[in-house]
Amino acid sequence: MSEYTEGVAEYVARGEEMAAAVAKRRAIMRTKKFDTIAVHGVYDMQAALANQGSIIEPGYLATAEHFESSDHMEAALAYLMPAWVYARIANPTVYYLEETLALLEGYGFDGEVSAVATASGMSAIFMATNPFLGNPEPGMNIVASARCYGGTFMLFNQRYGVERGVEIRWVRNPLDLNEWVEKIDGQTRFVYAETPSNPLVSLMDVEAVAGVAHAAGLPLLVDSTIATPALTRPLILGADIVIHSTTKSMTSSGFAIGGAIVARHGITTEIGPDEMRENFAMYVKLLPFRDHGPGLSPFNALMTISDLRTLRHRMDVLSESTMRVAEFLETHHQVDSVAYPGLASMPGHEVAARTMKLVDSAGDSGEEVNRYGHLLAFEVKGGAPAARRVFDEFEMIWRATDLGRIKSVATIPAISTHQQQGDEGRDLAAVPPNLIRLNVGGEHPDDVIEDLDRALSKL
Ligand SMILES: *Cc1c(COP(=O)(O)O)cnc(C)c1O
C-alpha cells in the first residue's frame, strides 16, 4: 500500500468495496435460471435506483468519466479500482452486456468465467488469438479447423500466415481426432475450432479436441456463434475460450455489429504473463484491448442486451422451424444434399445430438430436448448456375450476407462470405460453388418452405 498516497489509498479501499458488491451480485445471479439471467443480468434494483430508477439498463453514450479528484483519477487510471475512465477502455452499458454474456456462457460451468465485448466478431477472434502469437519463433504454428467463417480463414491465412509467418495447420475434417493430434507439436500456440461451422454447419467433438489440446498444454478456442449458449456451452465441454459474433443470433434484430470473448479463469497455456492465464478476458480488456482499440459501441451493446433477453425462446422456436425446412429440402428432387446438425444424415449428427440441447428444457423426464439452431446449407442440383437461379428467384428470403436474423436470409458463400479465399481455400474449407446457406427466420416455416419450393421449381 505504501506506493500510493493516502488519498489514492482511500479510493483503492472504495474500489475493493465496489468489486465485492459486484462479486456478490454475480454470485446471486449464478443461482438463477438461464432465462432469468438473460432478462436481468447483473442490473438490479440498487443499480436502477442509482440510474433514475430506470428498470431497463441505461445507455451511456458518453465518451469519458468525470473524477471526484486527482486521487480518484490516479486510482482509476492505474486500474486500482473499478472505473470506466474512457469509452475505448470500458463503458457501463457494455459492462452490463459483458456480465450477462459471462453468466450465460458460464451457465452450468463449475468455475469462474469473464467476458469482454468487442466491436465485431472478427475483432473478438483477433483479440482472442493475437495474445498467443507473441515472441515469434521458427516453426511457430496454429492448428485450426478449415471449416470456419471466411473472415477467420483470411485472418489466419493472410494476416497471420502470409504477413507474420505463422504456419497455419488446417484441419480438413474436424470430426477426425487424429488430424488434430497429428498437427499439434511443440511450437503450436493454440487450437481453434468453430462448431457448428459457417456455412457448412460442420461439427466437431469439443470434449475430445479439448482433451488433445490440454494434453499438449494448449488452449482450445471455440467459435460458438451458430449454437449460442442457449444450445451449447463449450466451456462445460472443456474449451478454454469461447468466441461469439454477437451480431448474429444474439442480436437477431439485425441492429448491431458486435463480438465477445468469454473465457474461463485459469486457461491452459504456457504463453504470456500470469494475469493472462488467470483471467484471459480481463487481461485482454485491460491491456491489449486498450492499445488496439476494438471497443464495442455502447449503443450496440444496448441493442444486444435487449435481444439477448429472449435468446432461449428464439433458439427453441427457430430451431424447430429450421428442422422442418431441412426435412423439406432433404426430400426435394432438385436438392443434392442438406447440411443441418439435426438431420440423421449429417456427419457428426451423434456429436450434435449429445451436445446441442436447449438449456433448461428438461421436463419431467429430466432430459433436455435437442435443438440444432437456425442455420442450414444445401447444394442445388446442376452446379453453380442452378444455385444462382434458385437464389435469384427468392421473393421473401433476403439475398444478403447475414445470418442469425429474425428474417430468413440466404447467401451463396462461394461468391460472398467465402469469396476472398479463392478456389483452393474453398476446396480446403469444403465450400462448393452450388451451396446456398440459409438462415431460417421467425416467419411461419410453411411460408419459408413455399418460397424455397417455388424457387426450386424454376429449375
Ligand atoms: C459472422 C461470423 C463471424 C464474424 O463476425 P462479425 O460480427 O461479422 O465480425 C465470426 N464467426 C462466425 C461463425 C460468424 O458467423
The ligand as an SDF file (V2000), in Angstrom:
LIG
                    3D

 15 15  0  0  0  0  0  0  0  0999 V2000
  -20.2670  -13.6470  -38.8100 C   0  0  0  0  0  0  0  0  0  0  0  0
  -19.3400  -14.5540  -38.1410 C   0  0  0  0  0  0  0  0  0  0  0  0
  -18.1160  -14.0920  -37.6360 C   0  0  0  0  0  0  0  0  0  0  0  0
  -17.6730  -12.6680  -37.8070 C   0  0  0  0  0  0  0  0  0  0  0  0
  -18.4780  -11.8170  -37.0320 O   0  0  0  0  0  0  0  0  0  0  0  0
  -18.7000  -10.2490  -37.3960 P   0  0  0  0  0  0  0  0  0  0  0  0
  -19.5700   -9.8070  -36.2610 O   0  0  0  0  0  0  0  0  0  0  0  0
  -19.3600  -10.2050  -38.7300 O   0  0  0  0  0  0  0  0  0  0  0  0
  -17.3620   -9.6250  -37.3990 O   0  0  0  0  0  0  0  0  0  0  0  0
  -17.3090  -14.9940  -36.9860 C   0  0  0  0  0  0  0  0  0  0  0  0
  -17.6640  -16.2810  -36.8320 N   0  0  0  0  0  0  0  0  0  0  0  0
  -18.8210  -16.7660  -37.2960 C   0  0  0  0  0  0  0  0  0  0  0  0
  -19.1690  -18.1980  -37.0980 C   0  0  0  0  0  0  0  0  0  0  0  0
  -19.7010  -15.9130  -37.9630 C   0  0  0  0  0  0  0  0  0  0  0  0
  -20.8520  -16.3930  -38.4500 O   0  0  0  0  0  0  0  0  0  0  0  0
  1  2  1  0
  2  3  1  0
  2 14  2  0
  3  4  1  0
  3 10  2  0
  4  5  1  0
  5  6  1  0
  6  7  2  0
  6  8  1  0
  6  9  1  0
 10 11  1  0
 11 12  2  0
 12 13  1  0
 12 14  1  0
 14 15  1  0
M  END
$$$$
